[in-house]
């Protein structure tokens, strides 16, 4: 799920951002002009749910996780085994074996519980779930598109890496399809073919694709496993059966993250200098902050499944950061209590910003009111960025390895 | 790079603030210079040196002269290569909860496809005596993940990272997986903030050699 490479938009499958910032994030203001179609039918039946839904409206309502693209020529160069004779292929071969095993081949099988659970959901909860499914599906699908294209483009220069990308796109397609079937429980469906053409693509250089996608996959794992384990212990909150699939599902996400680890280890220039450290910290911070701010605007969802939003997010951030410290050369010190204090201040400022957007003021006044808030938020961000980081990295590369006791 | 830098910042800013803003500290945060092509990577990657072949590893060796067919059958020994990653028990069994998930996922897969188990957890393995360079860097008690599938062990090294990877040969599986008795006890974490409880102490028992049918 390369989809939610934070920074820009949502970070993980549930957290979703505000399509148009400044105004309400609540689903009630959004028009679900999701195109009806069914993937099983040969004829794409694209009927907008709301009859007024022209193309423009559709685009807007689907503006959730972004689609990504990268410099495919540079990718080809990086993993061309002819050019890079020393490319360490052992880890890729090992990963290929794991992906070929296809642990979840028979996992995503639905049952009648889905429809029954959906039918029971009403009002705001129903809308929250539709939004969750829609954004998650888009996110997975966006990963599918990126990985699929990388698999295609690298086929000649590095067949092993290419095949892994293709197998990862298999996983993403499976996840997206499963979520889309979930939408059918609510009598909706995303027209993924239409999405492919209609959505804008955001460009990231390969280096940034690696950082962002690594984080996106690993944070996805931590979110899913946390929700799964929480709901397993608190089955009363299990209001839709999709969460029962998360334990196996998120192992896919974790493996995808491992692959980006291996890609970065094969290109240590992305990990071993001071610039890599600055970028690593920047990407971590962006991903964590984006998730925190997004989720704090969607507490209904988390409370709906029995979680305390901030505690859930801090747990996910801390665990993701510990995982990321196995590969990124530096990570922020998120376990320092000051880090959470900064996040909470950012949430407050962000809420004030959202409130400004909801006033009846004319745009100029709104913008003037925003200025001090924006600078306050920026300085919190900068202060968080400048907090003393933690030196980290894979033991295969890190300077501190000789001192390490295993 | 500059272009994408401002894209990132602009987008984050836009996302959070809805304001077309560029932070004034941008230059502080984002060095705009390109990576020097001269800064290449170290050629030696420790931990992967023991690795020889990516393909699987079964090497059956007939150890005896084959003059007597019955004797041959009885005394034929199967020298196999075993691959492992090792670290202290607390890391392997208590801290890395995803490790437990991976092992159960693999076990489930083997059961679904009727594959004979080829991986085990060995607590305080005897074979460690052969690796003085490894043991001197190891907190004890130690736990090794052992498998005849070397490719998979390479993957597990990638996943766990803070482990040491080696391989050895053994005449029998009993010899390969022999261990010294030790009692494990893990201190409770100081603060447990996860919205779920830890995996139960002893989850690893289904992966100990004594619990698997073949040993």
Interface residues (C-beta under 8 A of the other chain):
Chain A: X7 X8 X9 X17 X18 X20 X21 X22 X86 X88 X89 X90 X91 X93 X94 X95 X97 X98 X101 X103 X106 X202 X203 X204 X205 X208 X221 X225 X226 X229 X230 X232 X233 X247 X248 X251 X254 X258 X261 X262 X265 X267 X268 X269 X270 X272 X273 X274 X275 X278 X279 X282 X286 X289 X290 X293 X307 X308 X311 X312 X314 X315 X318 X319 X326 X327 X346 X350 X353 X357 X367 X370 X373 X374 X377 X378 X381 X382 X385 X394 X395 X396 X397 X401 X404 X405 X406
Chain B: X1 X4 X7 X8 X11 X12 X13 X14 X15 X16 X17 X18 X19 X21 X23 X24 X25 X28 X29 X30 X31 X33 X35 X39 X40 X41 X42 X43 X45 X46 X47 X48 X51 X54 X86 X87 X88 X91 X98 X101 X102 X105 X106 X108 X109 X112 X137 X138 X139 X151 X152 X154 X155 X158 X159 X161 X162 X163 X164 X193 X194 X195 X196 X197
